[in-house]
Structure formats: C-alpha cells, structure tokens
Amino acid sequence: MSDPGSPGRVAIVTGAGSGIGQATTVAFCRAGYDVAAGDVDRSGLEETVRLAEGLPGSVDAVSADVTDSFTVESLTGAALRLGQLQAAVNCAGIVGPTLDLSESDSSRLRDVSDPDWARVIEVNLTGVFNCVRSQMRAMWDTGGAIVNLSSIAGVVGTAGLGPYVASKHGVVGLGKTAALEGAPRGIRVNTICPGTVATPMLMEAFGSDPTQTAARDAATPLGRPGEPEELAEVAVWLCGDSASYITGVSLPVDGGTTSMNPRSGVAGKT
Ligand SMILES: NC(=O)c1ccc[n+]([C@@H]2O[C@H](COP(=O)([O-])OP(=O)(O)OC[C@H]3O[C@@H](n4cnc5c(N)ncnc54)[C@H](O)[C@@H]3O)[C@@H](O)[C@H]2O)c1
C-alpha cells in the first residue's frame, strides 16, 4: 500500500470555504493532496487558497453549489483534471431554522415552513447525494474513499432542529448504502458525526450567549467544542490507506457526547 500522504493524490472537498471543509482542504494539502475545493462562498474559497499557500498540495477553487448536479459534475471534472480522484469529503451544509430560545415554538416541527424544510433537505441530503453519485462514478474503475459529514443530529433527535436532524439521519443511511454498493469496486464510504465544532455554523445555530455556551460545554464529556482541525484530521485519515478496512461506519467525533447517559452526567461534574 502506498503512503496516504504521497504526492500526486487528488481529493474533492465541498463546503471548502469555511469551518470543517476549509480545515480539511488545508489538511489534505499538508498531506500532499491536490484538492478541488468547492463552495458557494467565493471569498471563503479565496481564504482557503491563502491558508494552503506553501503547503505540498495545491487548491483549485471551484464555485460549486451542491444542490446543482451540473456544478457538482464541474467540481468532479476539475478534480479529474488534477489527476486520479482518490478521496472526497462532503462538508457543505446549512443549519436551517433553529430553535429560537426567546420564542420557543418558532422552529418546532409543527411550525416549520415548506420552504425551510425543502431547503435544508436539498442542501444537506440531496447535496450529499449529488456529490456521492458523481464521486462514485469517477472512482468506479479505480477505487477511492468518500467521507460525508453528518452530525450527532444524525443519530439522536434534537428539539427545534427537525429539518436538520432529518437531513443528517438521511446522510447516515445514504452513506451505509453507498458503502455496500462501492465495496466491490474498492470504494470506501464513511460518515463523520461531529458534536459541537467551533465554526461559523455553530455560532449561527446557537449564538455566543455565555450561559448557553457553558451549558453546552458541561454536556460534553471533554468539556469543550471540537476544533475544525480535529475533524479534518479524522476525515483525511478515513480517506487514507491507514483506514483501508473501514467502510460503512458512522463515527461520532463529539467529545464523548453521544456516549453519555444524561442521568449520570460527566464524571466529576455532577
Ligand atoms: N459546526 C458544528 O458544530 C457541526 C456539528 C455537526 C455537524 N456539522 C456538519 O459539518 C459540516 C460542515 O459544517 P461547518 O461547521 O464547517 O459549517 P460552516 O458554516 O463553517 O461551513 C459550511 C460551508 O458550506 C457551504 N455551503 C452551504 N451551502 C452550500 C451549497 N449549497 N453548496 C456548496 N457549499 C455550500 C458554506 O458556504 C460554508 O462555506 C456541515 O455538514 C455540518 O452540518 C457541523
């Protein structure tokens, strides 16, 4: 088996202009991959290009909306022009309507609007489908590895985040099926389920209210949010040869959150 960091490897990252996708793009470049980096946020992509300057791998920034299968194909095409596609990490996502703590009913399922529901499913679930379909086609004769970003909201419910939770549960199921269909072709497909990660999305979902932040940290066994780089390292590792026997898993990277029985709390904190 070759070294996962050897030069000449090519990866796709979506949502590459911010947060986990940006950190993953930089981590791939550090490991020697050339990356086709897609996002709808052009200025975010420019920042990603700057962050990767001087690293062994390169970034080809591509304006790509994951809800549009044509631009997804363009992103895959850009990757194939860099060389043989070996890895893809699908990070693009949105939170959608979130529980407004001051008006506790505003985003419960009974009040979610048709457009809000459709948009979250379109970006978070159909978007991942568009990417996985295109990436599997590109890897069909060569093999490769795909990682999709779900969430702990893909394995447990969360009041006030109904569309997001439904979309992220869908990503878990899609990933398992893609793993089964890809296995005979040497395509591994895995899912990462982050807990809270310090990115713009976390701020959008929960704000920076110190009481809320403290409560969230207290409910996390490791006592803090994850850093985007901690998720990026896992994504790059899952795509590399060191993870060659791993497929179909949904891996929580959540500081222990989904392992905790809320009745017993965090040791030493109750
Ligand atoms: N931050 C967290 O706490 C957290 C927790 C669990 C799961 N996640 C998941 O991790 C992934 C990355 O989240 P993040 O925290 O880095 O968020 P982020 O908001 O920092 O980055 C998301 C990126 O996706 C891009 N994007 C949005 N819609 C797009 C579209 N239609 N096409 C292409 N790009 C689009 C945005 O422009 C942005 O650059 C998401 O799928 C998110 O649901 C994040």
PDBQT file of the ligand as one rigid body, heavy atoms in Angstrom, charges set to zero:
ROOT
HETATM    1  N1  LIG A 301     -20.036  23.075  13.444  1.00  0.00    +0.000 N 
HETATM    2  C1  LIG A 301     -20.697  22.123  14.062  1.00  0.00    +0.000 C 
HETATM    3  O1  LIG A 301     -20.908  22.211  15.293  1.00  0.00    +0.000 OA
HETATM    4  C2  LIG A 301     -21.185  20.893  13.310  1.00  0.00    +0.000 A 
HETATM    5  C3  LIG A 301     -21.730  19.858  14.074  1.00  0.00    +0.000 A 
HETATM    6  C4  LIG A 301     -22.199  18.734  13.436  1.00  0.00    +0.000 A 
HETATM    7  C5  LIG A 301     -22.118  18.618  12.061  1.00  0.00    +0.000 A 
HETATM    8  N2  LIG A 301     -21.601  19.641  11.331  1.00  0.00    +0.000 N 
HETATM    9  C6  LIG A 301     -21.588  19.474   9.879  1.00  0.00    +0.000 C 
HETATM   10  O2  LIG A 301     -20.292  19.665   9.369  1.00  0.00    +0.000 OA
HETATM   11  C7  LIG A 301     -20.370  20.228   8.057  1.00  0.00    +0.000 C 
HETATM   12  C8  LIG A 301     -19.507  21.465   7.994  1.00  0.00    +0.000 C 
HETATM   13  O3  LIG A 301     -20.035  22.414   8.914  1.00  0.00    +0.000 OA
HETATM   14  P1  LIG A 301     -19.217  23.671   9.448  1.00  0.00    +0.000 P 
HETATM   15  O4  LIG A 301     -19.454  23.755  10.883  1.00  0.00    +0.000 OA
HETATM   16  O5  LIG A 301     -17.863  23.638   8.913  1.00  0.00    +0.000 OA
HETATM   17  O6  LIG A 301     -20.102  24.830   8.772  1.00  0.00    +0.000 OA
HETATM   18  P2  LIG A 301     -19.688  26.209   8.089  1.00  0.00    +0.000 P 
HETATM   19  O7  LIG A 301     -20.951  27.004   8.045  1.00  0.00    +0.000 OA
HETATM   20  O8  LIG A 301     -18.492  26.789   8.732  1.00  0.00    +0.000 OA
HETATM   21  O9  LIG A 301     -19.293  25.746   6.606  1.00  0.00    +0.000 OA
HETATM   22  C9  LIG A 301     -20.250  25.220   5.717  1.00  0.00    +0.000 C 
HETATM   23  C10 LIG A 301     -19.835  25.603   4.310  1.00  0.00    +0.000 C 
HETATM   24  O10 LIG A 301     -20.767  25.012   3.407  1.00  0.00    +0.000 OA
HETATM   25  C11 LIG A 301     -21.002  25.961   2.370  1.00  0.00    +0.000 C 
HETATM   26  N3  LIG A 301     -22.282  25.706   1.721  1.00  0.00    +0.000 N 
HETATM   27  C12 LIG A 301     -23.525  25.937   2.203  1.00  0.00    +0.000 A 
HETATM   28  N4  LIG A 301     -24.437  25.616   1.277  1.00  0.00    +0.000 NA
HETATM   29  C13 LIG A 301     -23.759  25.176   0.186  1.00  0.00    +0.000 A 
HETATM   30  C14 LIG A 301     -24.152  24.716  -1.090  1.00  0.00    +0.000 A 
HETATM   31  N5  LIG A 301     -25.436  24.651  -1.444  1.00  0.00    +0.000 N 
HETATM   32  N6  LIG A 301     -23.191  24.320  -1.947  1.00  0.00    +0.000 NA
HETATM   33  C15 LIG A 301     -21.878  24.405  -1.622  1.00  0.00    +0.000 A 
HETATM   34  N7  LIG A 301     -21.442  24.863  -0.440  1.00  0.00    +0.000 NA
HETATM   35  C16 LIG A 301     -22.385  25.237   0.453  1.00  0.00    +0.000 A 
HETATM   36  C17 LIG A 301     -20.996  27.312   3.075  1.00  0.00    +0.000 C 
HETATM   37  O11 LIG A 301     -20.800  28.377   2.156  1.00  0.00    +0.000 OA
HETATM   38  C18 LIG A 301     -19.849  27.121   4.057  1.00  0.00    +0.000 C 
HETATM   39  O12 LIG A 301     -18.626  27.544   3.490  1.00  0.00    +0.000 OA
HETATM   40  C19 LIG A 301     -21.849  20.500   7.791  1.00  0.00    +0.000 C 
HETATM   41  O13 LIG A 301     -22.389  19.470   7.004  1.00  0.00    +0.000 OA
HETATM   42  C20 LIG A 301     -22.453  20.498   9.173  1.00  0.00    +0.000 C 
HETATM   43  O14 LIG A 301     -23.817  20.136   9.154  1.00  0.00    +0.000 OA
HETATM   44  C21 LIG A 301     -21.128  20.775  11.923  1.00  0.00    +0.000 A 
ENDROOT
TORSDOF 0
